[in-house]
Amino acid sequence: MKIIILGPAHPFRGGIAALNERLAKQLVDEGHEVQVVSFTLQYPKILFPGKTQFTSDEASFNFAITREVNSVNPFTWFSTGEKIRKLKPDLLLVRFWLPFMGMSLGTICKRVKKSRHTKIISIVDNIIPHEKRPGDRFLSNYFVKHVDGFIAMSKNVLTDLSLFDQNKPRKFSPHPVYDHYGNIEPRETALQKLKLDARFRYILFFGFIRDYKGLDLLLDAISDSWFSKNNIKLIVAGEFYAGEAEYLEMIKTLGLADRVVLKTDYIPNSEVENYFNAADLVAQPYKSATQSGVTQIGYHFNKPMLVTDVGGLAEIIPHGKAGYVVKPEAEDIKNALVDFFEKNRMENFTQNVIKEKERFKWEKMTETIYALAEKL
């Protein structure tokens, strides 16, 4: 097939772009002609909390990326829609993760539908955002109206879609493993690269730091004296998108300055492997969620994980086998972490992680895409 993926890609950074690029690679490997249509401007500066939207990593793929869409310039929506319509792809895969994108992406899809040839499938990360704003429902509705079918990466999002449409075809396909962030290496090698003391055990909190991700719960949990007595530290690896001063003050107030390793610049793709290889366990103490790419990086590196029972996270980690599913409360997080280290569960959990990640192969997502396309 001729397939176009509409959504962010290199040089934009972050999980949305990473999945688009890895999905495009998979589709190319399966014999399709693939192009990615990305953004010239993704977010206006006023709406972007980070330092930069771009990565310094080199591109590493064999498909075309064109930058066409300005999220706040309607002229580019119409021109991009017309360009894709004239290319007549068999399939247009549109990433949707934020209502703010609903007007631009929806307008492009509306233009493309005029060809009567292209089937339009949206891969939906969230249809209801973690951080709500006025107009969200209108924008999501507008987008949904101009799409033929949907793939949700969590059952929670699949349910949320019914609030906007109950008739269009849809399928569930879990987020595949991110297997392009480097190689599995010995823990000691990674710790040397990060200049961290191998006498300590390490919990990893990875990714952009936003309020809903629950770093405060994790800090509260590890403030228990048990962690300092047992030489356990927390690595926080990711850029602050909210509340930097508050988190730093919390670390100081709880007396955690010598137990928290802060690596709060953006982590380039080339360095991701070091943090996961160094970790004994990956913690995602989220207060709300749908699915998460962090769990799928964790699976690639064979790491046990702690997640909270919110959104679709419990679907990904079997409790007591590959890690823990706990309530988003500091006490529950603490108890699970103590259990992991005190009862030496790492080896057993790691073997279960290796078995579990078979569920998240990229072929399973592409098979779901093909099956849905046949229904349209």
N, C-alpha and C positions, 0 to 999 in steps of 0.2 A: 504494500500500500504506500501511497504518498501521505505522510503524516506530518502535521505541524503541531508543535507544542507552543502554546501561548503562555508566557510567564517569565519571571526573572531568571537569568542565567549569567554566566561569567561576562563581565567582571563584577557583577553584583555578588555579594557574599550572603551566607546564611543557609539555613536548612532548606528553604523553598527552592533556591537556585540549585543547591546540591542535588536534591531529588530530581529536578527537571533534567539536569545534565546526566545523571546516572540512568534515568529512564530512557533518555534519548540514546545513550550508548547501548542499552539492552535492545531497543527496537532496531537500531542499526545492525547489531549482531544477529538479529533474527531475520535480517534480509530486507528491511523496509527503507524507503527513502525518507529521511528525517531532516527537518529544519526546526530550529527554535527561534521564535519571534519574541524578543525581549523588550526592555524599557530603555528609553533615553533618560527619563526621569521616573523613578519609582515613587519616592516620597518627597514632598517639599520639606525643606529643612525644619520648618516649624513643627512638622509631624514626626520627625525622626529623632529619637532620643540619643542615638549613638554618635560616635565621633566621625565615622565615615560609612557609606553604604557599599564601598568597593573593597575588593580583596587585592592583595599584592601577589597572590599566587599566579603562576603561569597557567594558561589553559592547557588541558591535556585530553583532548577528544578529537574525533574525526567527523564532525557534523557541523553544518553551518549555523551560526548565530547572527541574527541581524537585530539591531536595536532600532525600534520603530515607535514605541508607545510612550507618550508623555501622559502621566496619570491625571494631569490637570489641564491638558490642552485638547479640547474636543476635536480640533482639526486633525490631530494625529489619530484619534479614534476612527474617524471616518476614512482617512487615507489608508490606515492599516487594515481596516475591514475590507475595503475595496481591493487592496493588494492581495489579501488572502483569498477573497472570493474569486479573483481572476486566476490565481494559481490552482484552484479547484483541487485541494487536497481531499483524499478520501475520508480522512479523519482529522478533526481539530481537537486536541486535548488542551483544556484550559484549566490552569490552577486557580482555585479560589480560596483565599485564606483570610480575607478582611473585607467587611462591607464597603470600606472606602474605595476599593477597586471595582465595586459593582457597576458604576456608571460607565467607566472606560471599557472594561472587559465585556459588559453586557452590550454596549453599543457596537463593539467590534463583532460580536457573535450575531447580532441582529443583521448587520450588513452581509456577513458570510452566508447566513441562511438563505439569502436571496438566490444563491447559486442553485439551490435544490439538489445539489450533489453531495455536499460535505456533511458528514455526521458530526455533531458537536457533543463531546463528552467533557464534563467538568470533573476533575479530581479535587474533591472538597476537603480541605484541612479543617476549616471551621465554617459554619454557616451562622452561628451565634458567637460573637467575639468574646474573648476573655475580659476585655476592658471595653465596656459599652459606651456608645456615644449617641447623641440625638441623630435620627435619620438612618440608623443601622438597618431597621426592618425594611424601610422603603428601598434602600440600595440593594439589599440582598434579594428582595422580591424582583426588582428590575432585572438583575442578573439571571436569576432562576428562570424567568419567563423566556429567555432567549437561548436556552440550552436544551438539548434533546434528551440527555441522560446523565446520570451521576455515578461516580465511584467515591465512596467514603472510606477513610482509613481507620475509622473506629465505629463501632455499632452505635455509640452515643450520637455521633454526627448523622448517621443514617436515620436515627429517630428524629433528630432535630430538623432534618430536611422535610419531614411530613408537615411541619408548621408552615412551610412555604409552598409545597406542592405534594399532592398525594397520588398523582397519576403517572408521571414520567418514570421510565425504567431506571432502576438504580441497583447497585451491587456493593457489597462489602468486600474490601481487599485490604488486609493489614499493611501497614507501612513496612516495606522491605528493609533488609539489613543494609546499612551503609558500609559497604566493603571496599571503599576507595579512599579511606583515610590513613593508609599506611599499613605497616606489617606488625604482627605480634612479635614482641621481643621480650627477653627476660626482664623481670621487675628491676633487678639491680642495674641493668643497662639504662633503663629509662630514668631511674633515680639519679644516676650519674649525670645524664644529660640535663636534668632539671636542677642539679646541684642540691639534692635533698638527701637527708640522712637515712640510710637503709635500716637503722636500728628501730625506726618508727614504722607503724602500719598506717595506711592512708585511705581515707574516705574521699571520694571525688564528687564535687558539685560542679557540673559543667554546663556552659551555655550562657546566653545573655541573662543578666540578672534583672528580673522584673518582679513586681510585688506578688503576683499570683504564683510564682514559682517556689515560695515558701522557704527561702534561705533563712529567714528569721526563726522558723520552727527548727531547722537543723542546728542553728547556732545555739538555741536554747537547749536542744537535746544534748549536744556534746559539752555543754557547760558543766554537766555532772562530773564530779571529781574522779569517777571511775575511769574516764577516758585518759586523763592525765596520768593516773597511776599505772595505766596499761600501755603507755607510750603510743597513743593513737592521735593522729592529727587529721585535720580537714584541709583539703586543697580546694579553693574556690577559683575556678578557671573560666573566665568569661568577663565580658565588658558590662559595666553598670549601665542599665537602661533606666533605672529609677532608684531613688533613695540612697545614694552612695553615702552621704553624711550620716544618715540614720543607721545604716549597717555598720559603718566604722565605729560609731559611738556605741552600738550594741556590743561589738567585739571588745571594746575597751571596758565597758561597764561589767561585762561578764568575766573579765579577766582572761580572755582567750587569745591575747596578742601572740603568745608563744605557741599556740595550738592551731592557729589558722594560717595557712599559706595562701597569700593573696596574689593571684596572677590575673589581674583585672584589666589587662589590655585584650583586644581581640586576638584570639588564638588562630594563627594561620593554619590552613589545612595540613601543611607540612609538619606541624608540631603537635597535632591532635594525638597522634600515636603515643607520644611520650607521656601524656597525662593519663590515658587509659591503661597503658602498660604499667605505669607506676602504681595504679590504684588497686586496693584489695577489693573494694566494693564501690559501686556508683550509686549515689543517693539522689532521688528526685522527689523532694517533699512537697509537691505541688498542692496548692489550695484549690485550683481548678485546672482542667486539662481536657483535651480530646485524645490525641495521640502525641507521641514525641519522637523526634529523630534521635534524641540522646540515647534512648533505650536501644535503638537499632545500631548505634555506634558501639554501645556496650556489648551487644550480642556479637558483633564482629570481633571484638577483642576478648571474647569468652569471659566477661566479667559478671559476677553476681550483682544483682541490683535491688535496691529498695525503692519502691514507689508507693504513692498514696492511693487510696481507693476513690479516685475521682476520674470522671470521664471514662476513657477507654484504657487507662493504664493497667488496670487489673486484668484486662484481656491478654496483655502481652507477657506478664510475669507470673508464672504459676507460684502461688504462695507456698513457702516451705520447700520448694524444689530448686528454682532458679534464683530465688531471692525472697523478698518480703513484700506483701501488700498490707499496708497499715492505714489507720485513720490519720487524717492530716492534723495530728496533735503531737506536740513535742514529747510527751511521755511515751506514747506508742512508738514513735521513731527511736527514742533512746532505748527502749526495751528490745527492739528488733536488732539494733546495732550491737548492744551488749551480747545478745544471744549469738550473733554471727561470730564475734571475736572470741567470746568466752568458750564457746563449744566447738571452735575450730571447724566451721562449716564450709570454709572456702573450697577445699578440694571436691567435696561432694556436690556443692552447688555449681562449681565450674563444669563438671561433667554433665550435669543436667542442662546447663546453658548451651553447651555444644549440641546436645540432642534437640533442644527446643528451637534453635535458630533455623532448623530445617523448614519450619513453618513459614519462614519469611523470605523465601527465595524470590528473586526478581521475576522469574518465569511465571510465578503464581499471579503477580500483578498484571503482566502482559496477557496471560490467558484470560483473566477477568475482563480486561479491556476488549479483547476480541469477542468474547461471549456477549458483552453488552452491546457492542457495535452491531452484531448480527440481529439483535432485537429491534434496532432503530429503523 
